[in-house]
Amino acid sequence: MVDALLDAIPANWWTDDPDYVESWYTLAKSSSGRRNGATGNGWMTVSPYHVPEL
């Protein structure tokens, strides 16, 4: 069964395509603003988001 699953995955899924831009590592509770990516190839703006209890 594993072989059938692996055969169903397209071959290009395993390649490092140029569509990758950046990685961000964010652990914060209340900070906001612009954050540069780990390699400096991109940036994003973050702000706090509250998730209410269930």
Secondary structure per residue as TSV (DSSP state, phi and psi in degrees):
chain	resnum	aa	ss	phi	psi
A	1	M	-	360.0	-38.2
A	2	V	H	-61.7	-42.0
A	3	D	H	-60.4	-39.2
A	4	A	H	-64.9	-40.4
A	5	L	H	-65.4	-45.3
A	6	L	H	-65.3	-36.1
A	7	D	H	-67.8	-25.7
A	8	A	H	-77.6	-18.0
A	9	I	S	-79.1	129.0
A	10	P	-	-59.2	144.7
A	11	A	G	-60.8	-34.3
A	12	N	G	-73.3	-9.2
A	13	W	G	-65.1	-28.8
A	14	W	G	-86.1	-5.5
A	15	T	S	-92.5	160.0
A	16	D	-	-92.8	87.2
A	17	D	-	-74.6	156.0
A	18	P	T	-73.9	5.1
A	19	D	T	-77.4	-10.1
A	20	Y	-	-71.3	131.4
A	21	V	-	-112.5	-49.5
A	22	E	-	-164.3	164.4
A	23	S	-	-125.4	142.6
A	24	W	-	-124.3	140.4
A	25	Y	-	-119.7	103.7
A	26	T	-	-125.8	120.7
A	27	L	-	-134.2	103.3
A	28	A	-	-153.6	152.8
A	29	K	S	-103.9	-33.5
A	30	S	S	-139.9	5.5
A	31	S	-	-82.9	158.4
A	32	S	-	-147.3	167.1
A	33	G	E	125.1	-166.3
A	34	R	E	-87.4	133.3
A	35	R	E	-122.1	126.7
A	36	N	E	-81.8	149.6
A	37	G	-	-72.4	170.9
A	38	A	S	-63.0	-34.2
A	39	T	S	-105.0	1.0
A	40	G	S	80.4	12.9
A	41	N	S	-90.9	-7.2
A	42	G	-	-159.5	171.9
A	43	W	E	-146.9	161.2
A	44	M	E	-147.0	156.0
A	45	T	E	-103.4	129.5
A	46	V	E	-119.3	153.7
A	47	S	-	-151.4	154.4
A	48	P	-	-61.9	146.3
A	49	Y	-	-136.0	119.7
A	50	H	-	-91.0	129.6
A	51	V	-	-108.2	115.3
A	52	P	-	-68.5	155.2
A	53	E	-	-64.8	154.9
A	54	L	-	-77.3	360.0
